[in-house]
Amino acid sequence: MKAAAPIEFWFDFSSGYAYFAALEIDALGARVGRPILWRPYMLGTAFKVTGMRGLSSTPVKGDYARHDWARAARRFGVPFAPPADHPKIALPATRAFYWIEAIHPGHEAPFAREVF
């Protein structure tokens, strides 16, 4: 029997929405019988290439996102207090994740959970 394909969880460590998704992704995988493949990437780089801006720096959308994150924190019963200078640069955490994956396979997802 063929092993179940993993759910690829692409995220940026500086994303509020990724933080909340990270809280639930393992449970989702367990419910559907599929492993999770954690995959951080640099959303800021994607914004630069496309000319887009992140939610936090977009008028109206930024205010709504902050309201939405507070609502999600209440729903999940978890703390959420983004720094005043949100978003933080996620490059160090992303590099560390892939280093851990290469040197200590299996420890990268626990690392990601702690970074969030």
Helices and strands as residue ranges (DSSP letters): E 7-11, H 16-32, E 36-40, H 43-50, G 55-57, H 61-76, H 91-103, H 108-115
